[in-house]
Amino acid sequence: MSDREIADLLRTDEEAAFRLLYRRYAGQLRAVAYRYTGDSDKAEDVLQEAMIKVCRHADSFSYRGDGSLYGWIKRIVVHTALNSLKSFHEARMCPMDDLTEVAMTDEVEDSEEEVSLLDRISPELLLRMIGELPEGYRQVFSLYAVEGHSHKEIGAMLGIGERSSASQYCRAKKRLKEKLELWIQETERE
């Protein structure tokens, strides 16, 4: 069944559409929720809440071609995850000393060394490592590196400064690189 047909079905037979959407996208969307929550149970809760919102607001979706349904649902999952974390932690990103802005260049490109490290691990391991990052780092990393938002947009979404977003992204990359290097050292010893 095509996305257009499922979107139409959402308006007429919510239960059948829900089952189809869940079967088709649950794995990918659970991974998205996990990137933000860092916890499997929380990710499952976010996914369930987001899917309920999808069904409730089906009439606000307008089909714009292949992938638009998934993109719409994914945005709902991301916003649901961020909102659940905000309400749970009252918008606490990470300890104040970690929010100190650092001097850095405007360029936050991935180095060849970092890309080489990523080529050596599985996506599942990388997802787990991202999930282990402190909450603020994980959120900024996911919004910037995975979702493609600018630091200005991230700052507005999370209620932090643009430079704080960039700083947290750089620190998240540094922590991930350290984790990757440690993992590689451990696996090479085995």
Secondary structure, 3 states (H helix, E strand, C coil): CCHHHHHHHHHHCHHHHHHHHHHHHHHHHHHHHHHHHCCHHHHHHHHHHHHHHHHHCHHHCCCCCCCHHHHHHHHHHHHHHHHHHHHHHCCCCCCHHHHCCCCCCCCCCCCHHHHHHHCCCCHHHHHHHHHCCCHHHHHHHHHHHHCCCCHHHHHHHHCCCHHHHHHHHHHHHHHHHHHHHHHHHHHHHC
